[in-house]
Amino acid sequence: MPSAAAGLSPETVATHLEAVSFSSLGTGSTRLVRLQVSGHVASFSDVRWTEDETLELTLYNVEPAEDIRRDRPELPVRDYRLAADRGHVLVSFLVEGEVVGDVFRDADSEDLLVTLSPRETPAAAPSPAPLGSNAATTIIPASTPGPSVETSTVEEAVAEAASRWRFDRVVIDAGHGGKDPGARSGGTREKDIVLPIALKLGHYLEDLLGLEVIYTRQDDRFIELRERGRIANRRQGDLFISIHANAAGNRNAHGTETFFLGLNKENSAKSVIERENSVIQMESDQSHYAEFDQAALVRYQMAQAAFLRQSQDVATRIEHQFSDRVNRKSRGVKEGNLQVLWAAAMPAVLVEVGFITNAAEARFLRSSRGADFMASAIFRAVRDYKNAYDASLSLRASD
């Protein structure tokens, strides 16, 4: 992110800070602060911690408007200050807890977008709210097509729309494959662990729920990350599940974790994100990943908020099943800037089924029984999510 030296001399100020507004980004764990400006901001600093334990950034050659509009702060921001300083604006955030901040340009305006993300200790995923509970996640259909011109009654229009909204197609992505073995440890390869789990999961979904299952691969072949999402999009999937196995330098590390697309600065998630995204280096044309950055992710989260809420719901249900029904250690639900999830225009999760660098966990995952247990846990999570999704359609149809 470009920044200017602190000694930048002020010029004639043509740009004003007109408003500061707060909103939730994606699932609400990250706060988005929009700095609305009257024109182009040529230079601004990174978000940084100060000695008085506030987060601040400077907008160079910008002044606060006389009638500036200021939203009330929202946690993790407890208060904020705007100060004019020698022709520049200093924005300071008094935050609660340890927070990581970033600033980006909005692609659709001259505004600047500040993301403030609490750095939280990973915890086991909470149990999903019971179906029908007021606390349950509101599930929004991924698309809202209008009725065809032939539809003659309101009832027929509702029935037609519901049939197109129906949850009936799941895309299963067995990670890595072919020339890409994924993580390796003691002769165990990630690509060999995840394929049986993916195939068993597909079998359960087809036979027990009657769903259509699309696989990105059913054998040992290399599929580019971007193409995996394109397969899901071409087949108009309702849910994308990418299955992987974890690895760590600490041989005692064990347990499951499930990711959905989002901002995450935790070191525990960073290693997974870097490893899974490193597959890009094996692809012949890497140019289409040039815009895969934090700024683009913020814009994606703003546009796809419904998908992200659904993704988090699915991830929570999966970790709940791993912990409660298969007796695996849950390392929790996490957000991650993962390319394979970015490419899928639908609710999408990446599941790490365990650590192949842990000898006991590797033995379990290599076994037919282990693959059965992990696939059945993911199946039950998808089944419960589908039931909640279908119930939400029924409620909407009866409104």
C-alpha positions in Angstrom: 0.0 0.0 0.0 1.6 3.3 -1.0 2.4 5.7 1.8 3.9 9.1 2.1 6.7 10.4 4.2 5.6 12.2 7.4 7.3 15.4 6.2 5.2 15.7 3.0 4.5 19.4 2.6 0.9 20.4 2.3 -0.4 21.8 -1.0 -3.6 23.5 -1.9 -6.2 21.2 -0.5 -9.0 20.2 -2.9 -10.1 17.0 -1.1 -12.3 16.9 2.0 -13.2 14.1 4.3 -17.0 14.2 4.2 -18.2 11.3 6.3 -17.1 8.3 8.4 -19.4 5.3 8.5 -19.2 1.8 10.1 -20.6 -1.5 8.8 -19.9 -5.2 9.3 -17.8 -7.0 6.7 -18.9 -10.5 5.8 -19.7 -12.4 8.9 -19.3 -9.3 11.2 -16.0 -10.3 12.8 -14.3 -7.5 10.9 -15.5 -3.9 11.0 -15.4 -1.9 7.8 -14.9 1.9 8.2 -15.7 3.9 5.1 -13.9 7.3 4.8 -16.0 9.2 2.3 -14.0 11.9 0.5 -14.9 14.5 -2.0 -12.1 13.6 -4.4 -9.0 11.6 -5.0 -6.6 11.1 -2.1 -3.2 11.0 -3.6 -1.4 9.5 -0.6 -2.2 8.0 2.8 -0.3 6.0 5.4 -0.7 2.4 6.5 -2.8 1.8 9.7 -0.4 1.7 12.6 -0.3 1.3 16.3 0.8 4.4 18.4 2.4 4.7 21.8 -0.9 5.6 23.4 -2.4 2.2 22.1 -4.6 3.6 19.4 -4.7 2.7 15.7 -4.2 5.6 13.4 -3.7 6.6 9.8 -3.0 9.8 8.0 -4.7 11.1 4.9 -2.3 13.5 3.2 -3.4 16.8 1.7 -7.0 16.2 3.0 -9.0 18.4 5.3 -12.2 17.5 7.3 -15.3 19.0 5.8 -17.1 21.6 8.0 -20.3 19.6 8.0 -18.6 16.1 8.2 -21.0 13.3 9.0 -19.8 10.9 11.7 -21.3 7.5 12.6 -21.3 6.3 16.1 -18.4 3.8 16.6 -19.0 0.1 16.5 -16.9 -2.5 18.3 -14.0 -3.2 18.2 -13.8 0.6 17.9 -14.8 2.3 21.2 -14.2 5.8 20.0 -12.4 7.6 17.2 -10.9 11.1 16.6 -10.4 13.2 13.5 -7.7 15.9 13.7 -6.5 18.4 11.2 -2.7 18.6 11.2 -0.8 20.9 8.8 -3.1 20.3 5.9 -3.5 16.6 6.5 -6.2 14.5 8.4 -5.1 12.2 11.2 -7.7 9.4 11.9 -7.3 7.7 15.3 -9.2 4.7 16.5 -9.5 3.7 20.2 -10.1 0.0 20.0 -11.0 -2.8 22.3 -8.5 -5.7 22.5 -5.8 -6.5 20.0 -6.9 -5.4 16.5 -5.3 -5.6 13.1 -6.0 -2.8 10.6 -5.6 -2.3 6.8 -6.6 0.4 4.4 -7.6 0.2 0.8 -9.0 2.3 -2.0 -12.6 1.5 -2.9 -12.8 0.3 -6.5 -16.1 2.0 -7.2 -15.4 5.5 -5.7 -12.7 7.7 -4.4 -13.4 6.6 -0.8 -10.9 4.8 1.4 -11.9 1.5 3.2 -10.4 0.6 6.6 -10.8 -2.9 7.9 -10.4 -3.5 11.6 -10.2 -7.2 12.6 -10.0 -8.5 16.2 -7.0 -10.9 16.6 -8.8 -13.7 18.4 -7.4 -16.9 19.9 -8.7 -19.8 17.8 -11.4 -21.7 19.6 -13.6 -24.7 19.0 -16.5 -23.9 16.8 -19.8 -23.2 18.6 -22.7 -25.6 18.2 -25.0 -24.5 15.4 -28.3 -23.0 16.6 -31.1 -25.6 16.7 -33.3 -25.5 13.6 -36.3 -23.2 14.2 -34.5 -21.3 16.9 -34.6 -17.5 16.8 -30.8 -17.6 17.0 -30.4 -19.7 13.9 -28.6 -18.2 10.9 -30.9 -16.6 8.4 -30.2 -18.5 5.1 -30.6 -16.4 2.0 -30.9 -18.2 -1.4 -27.8 -17.8 -3.5 -29.8 -16.4 -6.4 -33.2 -14.8 -6.8 -34.4 -15.4 -10.3 -37.7 -13.9 -11.2 -40.7 -15.8 -12.6 -40.9 -16.6 -16.3 -43.4 -14.7 -18.5 -45.5 -17.9 -18.7 -46.2 -17.9 -15.0 -49.8 -16.9 -14.5 -50.4 -17.0 -10.7 -48.6 -15.9 -7.6 -48.6 -19.5 -6.4 -47.0 -20.8 -9.6 -44.4 -18.0 -9.4 -43.5 -19.0 -5.9 -43.3 -22.7 -6.8 -41.2 -21.9 -9.9 -38.7 -19.7 -8.0 -38.5 -22.3 -5.1 -37.6 -25.0 -7.6 -34.7 -23.0 -8.9 -33.6 -22.0 -5.4 -33.7 -25.6 -4.3 -30.6 -27.0 -2.6 -29.8 -30.0 -4.8 -26.2 -29.8 -6.1 -23.0 -30.0 -4.2 -19.5 -29.6 -5.6 -16.8 -31.7 -3.9 -13.2 -30.8 -4.4 -10.5 -33.3 -3.4 -7.5 -31.0 -2.9 -4.2 -31.3 -4.9 -3.7 -34.3 -7.2 -1.4 -35.3 -10.1 1.9 -33.5 -10.0 0.8 -31.7 -6.8 1.0 -34.1 -3.9 0.1 -31.5 -1.3 1.5 -32.0 2.2 3.8 -35.0 2.7 5.0 -36.8 5.7 6.7 -40.2 6.1 5.4 -41.5 2.8 1.8 -40.2 3.3 0.6 -37.7 0.7 -2.2 -35.3 1.2 -3.7 -36.0 -2.2 -4.1 -39.7 -1.4 -5.7 -39.0 2.0 -8.4 -36.6 0.7 -9.6 -38.4 -2.4 -11.3 -41.4 -0.6 -13.0 -39.0 1.8 -14.3 -36.9 -1.1 -15.6 -39.9 -2.9 -17.3 -41.4 0.2 -18.9 -38.0 1.0 -20.3 -37.9 -2.6 -21.6 -41.4 -2.3 -23.5 -40.5 1.0 -24.9 -37.3 -0.5 -26.2 -39.1 -3.6 -27.6 -42.2 -1.9 -29.0 -40.7 1.3 -30.1 -37.2 0.3 -30.6 -37.6 -3.4 -28.3 -34.7 -4.3 -26.4 -34.3 -7.5 -22.7 -34.4 -6.8 -20.1 -32.8 -9.0 -16.4 -33.7 -8.4 -13.5 -31.6 -9.5 -11.5 -34.8 -9.7 -12.2 -38.5 -9.1 -8.7 -39.7 -9.7 -5.1 -38.7 -9.4 -5.0 -35.6 -11.7 -3.8 -32.0 -11.4 -6.5 -29.4 -11.5 -5.6 -25.7 -11.3 -7.1 -23.8 -8.4 -9.0 -21.4 -10.6 -10.4 -24.2 -12.7 -11.8 -25.9 -9.5 -14.0 -22.9 -8.9 -14.9 -22.6 -12.5 -16.2 -26.2 -12.5 -18.4 -25.4 -9.6 -19.7 -22.2 -11.3 -20.4 -23.9 -14.6 -22.4 -26.6 -12.9 -24.2 -24.0 -10.8 -23.4 -25.7 -7.5 -25.3 -24.7 -4.3 -22.3 -25.5 -2.1 -18.6 -26.0 -2.7 -16.6 -28.2 -0.3 -12.8 -28.4 -0.7 -11.2 -31.2 1.3 -7.6 -31.1 2.5 -5.2 -32.5 5.1 -3.0 -30.4 7.3 0.7 -30.4 8.2 3.0 -28.8 10.8 6.5 -28.8 12.1 5.2 -29.7 15.5 4.5 -33.5 15.3 2.1 -33.2 18.2 -0.2 -30.8 16.3 -3.6 -32.5 15.6 -7.2 -31.8 15.0 -9.6 -30.4 12.4 -10.3 -26.9 11.2 -12.7 -25.5 8.6 -12.1 -22.3 6.6 -14.4 -19.9 4.8 -13.3 -16.9 2.8 -12.3 -13.9 4.8 -9.7 -11.7 6.4 -7.5 -13.5 8.9 -4.2 -12.4 10.5 -3.7 -15.2 12.9 -0.4 -17.1 12.6 -2.2 -20.4 13.0 -4.2 -19.8 9.9 -1.4 -18.1 7.9 0.6 -21.3 7.5 -2.4 -23.1 6.1 -3.3 -20.3 3.7 0.2 -20.0 2.4 0.5 -23.7 1.8 -2.8 -24.1 0.1 -2.3 -21.1 -2.1 1.3 -22.2 -3.0 -0.2 -24.6 -5.6 -0.4 -21.5 -7.9 3.3 -21.9 -8.4 2.7 -25.2 -10.3 0.4 -23.6 -12.8 1.6 -22.6 -16.3 -0.2 -19.2 -16.3 -0.3 -17.3 -13.0 -1.3 -13.9 -14.4 -5.0 -14.3 -13.6 -4.1 -14.3 -9.8 -2.6 -10.8 -10.1 -5.6 -9.1 -8.4 -5.9 -11.7 -5.7 -5.1 -9.4 -2.8 -6.6 -8.0 0.4 -8.2 -5.1 -1.3 -10.0 -7.3 -3.8 -11.1 -9.6 -0.9 -12.7 -6.7 0.9 -14.7 -5.8 -2.2 -15.7 -9.5 -2.6 -16.9 -9.7 1.0 -19.0 -6.5 0.5 -20.6 -8.0 -2.6 -21.0 -11.6 -1.3 -22.1 -11.1 2.3 -24.9 -13.6 2.0 -22.6 -16.4 0.7 -20.1 -15.7 3.5 -22.8 -16.0 6.2 -23.9 -19.3 4.7 -20.3 -20.5 4.4 -19.6 -19.8 8.1 -22.8 -21.7 9.0 -21.7 -24.7 7.0 -18.2 -24.5 8.5 -19.6 -24.3 12.0 -21.8 -27.4 11.4 -18.8 -29.4 10.1 -16.6 -28.6 13.1 -19.5 -29.4 15.4 -19.8 -32.9 13.8 -16.1 -33.5 13.9 -16.0 -32.7 17.6 -19.2 -34.1 18.9 -19.8 -37.2 16.7 -16.3 -38.3 15.6 -14.5 -37.2 18.7 -11.8 -35.3 16.9 -10.2 -32.2 18.3 -11.7 -29.1 16.7 -9.3 -26.3 16.1 -12.3 -24.1 15.2 -13.8 -22.3 12.3 -11.5 -19.8 10.7 -11.4 -17.2 8.0 -8.8 -17.4 5.3 -7.8 -15.6 2.0 -7.9 -18.9 0.0 -7.8 -18.8 -3.7 -9.8 -22.0 -4.2 -12.7 -20.5 -2.2 -12.4 -17.1 -4.0 -13.1 -18.7 -7.3 -16.4 -20.3 -6.3 -19.4 -18.0 -6.6 -21.5 -19.8 -4.0 -21.2 -20.8 -0.3 -17.8 -22.4 0.0 -15.7 -24.0 2.7 -12.2 -25.6 2.9 -12.0 -28.5 5.4 -8.7 -29.6 6.9 -9.5 -33.1 8.2 -6.3 -33.6 10.3 -2.5 -33.5 10.4 -0.6 -36.1 8.4 2.5 -35.0 10.3 0.9 -36.5 13.5 1.6 -40.3 13.3 -1.6 -41.3 15.1 -3.8 -38.9 13.1 -2.2 -40.0 9.8 -2.9 -43.6 10.6 -6.6 -42.8 11.3 -7.0 -40.8 8.1 -5.3 -43.4 5.9 -7.7 -46.1 7.2 -11.0 -46.9 5.6 -12.7 -46.5 8.9 -11.2 -43.0 9.3 -12.3 -42.0 5.8 -15.8 -43.2 6.6 -16.0 -41.3 9.8 -14.7 -38.0 8.4 -17.0 -38.3 5.3 -20.0 -39.1 7.4 -19.4 -36.1 9.7 -19.3 -33.8 6.7 -22.4 -35.5 5.3 -24.4 -34.9 8.5 -23.3 -31.2 8.5 -24.5 -30.8 4.9 -27.7 -32.6 5.7 -28.4 -30.3 8.6 -27.6 -27.2 6.5 -29.8 -28.4 3.7 -32.7 -28.9 6.2 -32.3 -25.4 7.5 -32.0 -24.0 3.9 -35.2 -25.8 2.8 -37.0 -24.7 5.9 -36.1 -21.1 5.1 -37.6 -21.4 1.6 -40.8 -22.8 3.1 -41.0 -19.8 5.4 -40.4 -17.4 2.6 -43.0 -19.1 0.4 -45.6 -18.8 3.2 -45.0 -15.1 3.9 
